[in-house]
């Protein structure tokens, strides 16, 4: 029978756990938070109807709030940004409508947290979104749109149980065609065709940021999405993406040729698009009356809060029932936060906008413009696209502290902490 030699050091329980190479509690929390944000990036549309059938409230932002609660230290980075946000909430609390502070929280907190989480991961040589995830999601989403087109126009392909589940989970999901003429296209797993365009634009921007050599393949996939989606919003997004891709080309001649092709393609598509014909008919019947023309509703949500600046925005009612809440982060923050909101927004992007982006600058500007003006503030794919493009892997020399140097400083600090230096 073997005996324990008291002269030899004995391994304790902590050493045995360390030998198993299990992740620490901090690393596990970081992985969970990263997974929650990545999941919202892939599937951002939820409502309570799946759990409570009579409630149609959207909860797109809840997983990101849960991730922020898991990582409070990262959520509380950039103290000045938090201090500047407090007057914004105070203005909305005292002078705006009762739902304004909640809407501001839904728009401000995810952007603040996701940018800080992305920067925290970049400092450790990690990515918020895996390298090929955005590109594969774009491919799968467009393939699903093609299946929906076959389902609507030809024969049944999607099982009934899947259609019922998507209808319950996704707000405003339509398992049938929007109209009998097929003028409006499909929406994938987004809440509507325009949201599908915004979601796929975020996929496209992140995919190009990860692999710039894929930009023309990504643009071709987005053009295919426009043909299936048939959304005017999606066409505008494709033009923005095309310009961003064109300006990443080294030779300006190719850039102008690409823009010319995009312009001609957009004109031809518009001339033969039933959606544009429908829009023209609505304008001919209703005129440019903002209160009666539903096609201009999104423009109302963007322009009205900016028109009332510096006064606090009071949402108008469309047809006496539907409140025109701000669309885009800029109308939301400026509309409900007035001058304080403009100061917070200016600091947020001025402080986080990197120098030395080079040819990635057009993509970054498109991502920021779409989040500020065109996308709902709580659309997590747009927020993630901005965060990824504001925290690139490579910058020009002198633009930022190199990752290897930052990692070396972190290791020295960790060594000094453990050795008591």
N, C-alpha and C positions, 0 to 999 in steps of 0.2 A: 504494500500500500504506500502511495506517494505521500510525502509530507511537505508542508509549506516551509520554505527556508526563510526564517525571519530576517536574514541579512539582506535579502533581495527586496527591492522596492515593489510594492503591490499596486496593480492598476486599480484605480477607483472607478466608480460608475461614470463619472464625467469623461474619463479617458476612454472608456468603452464606447460611449456615445460618439465621441469625437472620431473614433476609429471607423464608425459606420458611415462617416461623411454625410450625415443628415444636414439639410439646410437649417440655418438658424431661424429663430422666430422672426427677426427683422427681414431676412431674405424671403421667408415664406409670405409675410404680409405684403412685401413688394411684388412678389409674383402674383398673388391673388389680385391686388389692385391693378396691376398691368393687364391681367386677364380680363377683368371687368371692363376696363376701358377698351381693350381690343374687341371684346364681344359687342359692345355698343357701337363700335366702328363698323362692324360687319352687319349687325342687325339692330338698327337704332329705333325701330318703331314698335311701341307697345301701348296697350291701353288696359284699363281695368275690366273691360268687358269679358275677358277670358276668365276672370275670377268672380266679378260681380256684373252680371249681364246688363243691368239697368244703368251702369255707370260708364260713360264714354271718355273719361279723363285720360289724357296721355301721360305716360310715365317714362318717357325716353331717357330722362336725366337721372333716374334713381340709382342705377348701378354706378354712375360716376360719383354721386354723392356718397354712396357706400364706400367706394374706393378712397375718397377723401377722408372719411371717418376712420378707415383702417390706417391711413398714413397721415396723422395730424401734423407731424413735423414738416412734411413736404407741403401740405396744404397751407401752412402758416409761413412759408417762405415769402420773400419780398414784402416785408412789413409795411413799406411805404405804399404799396399797392392796396393793401388792406385798409390802411388809414385813409387813403383817398377815396375808397369805396364807401366808407361810413357816411359822409355827407350826402352821397347819392341816395342811399337808402333813407336818410332823414328827410330829404326833399320829397321823395316819393311817399313817405309815410304821412307827411303833414299836408301835402297839396295835391297829390295824385289820387286816382281811384283806389278802392280798397285792395284790389288784386295787384297793383303796381309793384309793391315791395317783393312779392313772391315771384313775379315775372322777372324782375331785376336779378333776384337770387339765382333763378334758373339760367339766366344768361351770363352772369358774371362769374359765379363760382366754378362751373365746369371749365371755362376758359382759363381762369387763374390756376386751377389745380392741374389741368392737363399740360399746360406750358411748363409748370414747375416740375411735374413728374417726368416729362420728356427730357428736360435739362438735367435732372437728377440721374436719369439712366444714361444720358450721353456722357456725363462726367465719369461714369464707370465703364464706358465703352460698350454699352448696351443700347438696344433700340426699343422704342415703345411698340412699334408694329414690326413683326417679322418681315424679312426682306421681300418675300414673294407673296405675302398674304393679300395685299391690295390688288396686285395684278390678277391673281387667281380669282379673287372675289368679283372683279370686273368681268372676267370671262364667264364665271358661273351665273352672274346676274343677267348678262345679256343672253346666255343660253336659256335661262328660265323665261326671259321675255319672249324669246322665239317660241318656246313651248306654249306660253300663254296665247301668242298669236295664232298658233295652230289650233289651240283649244277653242278660241272664240270664232275663228273664221272657217275652220274645216271640220274637225271631229274631236271627240272627247279624248284627252290625253291625261289630264290631271285627275287623280282619284277624288271622289267626292269628300272623303274624310279630310284630305289635305286642304281642299278649298274651304271646308267648314272651319278648320283650325285656323287658317290664315285670316278668315273673316272675323273670327273671335279675337285674335291676338292683335292684328294690325288695324289701326284706326282708318276708317273710310276705305277699306279694302273692297274691291268690286270683283266678284267671281264671274261676272258676265260683262258683256260689252257696255261701254258708256252710252252708246247710241246705236240705232239700227243701221246707220249708214257706214259705220266703221271709221268715222272721222277722227275720233279720239283713240289713241293707242293704248298700250298695256303699261302696267306699273311695276312689274316684278314683285318683290316683297316690300316695296315702299308703300306709303299711305296714299299716294296719288302720282300721276305721271310727272308732274313738276318736281316732286320730292325725289322721284327716281333719278331724274337728271342731276339734282344736287348731290345725291348720294354717290352716283357714279363719277361725278366730277371729282369728288374727294378721293375715290379709289384711283382715278386717273392721275391726279396730282401726286399722290403718295407713291404710286407705281413708278412714275417718271423720276421722282426724287431719289428713289432707291436704285433705279437702273435707267440713267438718261438715254442709253442706246435704244430703249424700247419706246421712245416717244412717238414714233410714227405708227407703230403697231397699236399703241394705246389710242392714238387719235383715230385710227381706222375703226377700232372697236367702238369708240364713242359715236362715230358717224353711223355705224350700224344700229346703235341704240336709238339715235334720233329717228331712223327710218321705222323702227318698231314702236317707239314711244309716241311719236307724232305730237310732241309738245313744243309750243313756241318757246317756252322757257328753256327747254333742253337744247333747242337750236341756238339760242343766244349763248348758252354755256359752251356749246361746241365751238362757236366762233371765238370766244375768249380763250378756250384751251388751244385752238389752232394758232392764234396770235402768239400765245406764250411759247408754244413749240417752235414757231417760226423764228422768234427772236433768240432762241437758243442755238440756232445754226450759225456757224462761224462766218460764212460768206453771205453778205447782205443780198446779193442777187437771188440766191435761193430763198431767202426770207420773203422778198417781194413776190417771187413766183408762187410761193406757198400761199401767201395772203390773197393773191389774185385768184388762185384756184378756189380757195375757201369762199371768197366773195361771190364768184360766179356760181359755185355750188349752192350757196345760200339763196341767191336770187332765183335760180331754177327751182329749188325745192319750194320756195315761198310761192312761186307762180303756180305750181301744181298741187299745193297742199290744201286739203279740205279744211284744215284748222284755220288757215289764213282767210279762206273764203268765208268761213263761219264768223270769224272776227270782223271781217269787213261788213258782213250782213248785219251783225249786231250794232256796229257803229252807225250804219246807215239807218237803222230803225230807231235806236235809242240816242244817237248822236254822241257827243262827248260829255253828256250829263253824268257827273261822277256818282250821283246818288242812284241812278237807274242802270248804268252799264256795268254788269258783273265782271266783264273782261278786264276792267280797269281797277278791280278791287285791290290787287297786289300793289299797284302804283299808289293807291290811296294809303295803304299801310306803310309805304316807304316815305312818301312825300309829305303827308299831313303832319307827322310829328316834327319834321324839319321845318315846315312852314311856320309852326307855332313857336319855334325857338326864339328867344330864351324863356318863353312862358312854358309852364308845365303842360304837357299834352293831355287833353281831355278827349277820349275816343268818341268819334261820331258813330251814330247808329245807321246801318244800312237797312233800308226798309223798316226801320223802327225796331228791329230785333237784334241784328247781328252787329256787335261792337267791332270796330276797325282797330284792333290792337296792332302795335308797331311790328313791322316785318324787318328783320335785320338787326344786328347788334347796335349799329350807329343810331337808327331811329329809336330803338328801345332805350338806350342809355341817355341819349340827348333829350328824348321826349319826356321821360319820367324823372331824369336827374338834372336837367337843365345844364347850367354852366359847370356844376360839380361833376356831372356825368361826362362832359366833354374833357375836363381836366383828367379824370381817371382814364378815359380811353386813350388820350394823347400820351400819358405817361406809360400806359401798358404797352403800347406798340413801340414808342420811342425807346423805352428801356430794353425791350426784348428783341428789337429788330437788329439782326447781326450785320456787321460791316463785312465787305469782301465776299458777297455772295456770288459775284461773277455772273455766269450764264444761268444760274438758278434764280436770279432776281425776278424775271418775268413770271415764273411759276409762283413765286412767293407773293408777288403783287396781286395776281389773280386770286389766289387763295384768300388773302386778306380782304380784297374787294368783295368777293362773294359772301364771306362771313359778315362783313359790315353792312352790306346793302341788300343782298338777294336771298340769303338763307335765313330760316328761323333761328333765333339765337341759341336754342337748345338742341340744334341738329348736331349730334356728336361727331359724325364723319367730317363735317366742315371744321369743327373745332380741332379735331385731331390733325387734319391736313395743315391747318395753320401752325399748330404746335410742332409738327414734324419739319415743316419748311423753315420755321424760325430757329430750329436747332439742327442745322445740317451737320453731316459727318466731317466735311472738309471745308475749311475756309482759307482764304488767302493768308500768306504769312503776315503776322502782326495783327490779324483781325480778332483773334481770340487766343486764349491760353491753350496750347496743344493738349490733347487728351492724355498723351503719355506723361507730360510734365505734371498735369493735374493728378494723375494716378500716382506718380512718384511722390508728390507732396502729401497725398492722402496716406500713402504707406509709411512715410516718415513720421507723420503725425500719429498714426496708429502705433508705430513702434515706440515713440516717445511716451504715449499714454500708458502702454503696458510696462515699460521699463521705469516709469516714474521720472523721466528726464523733463 
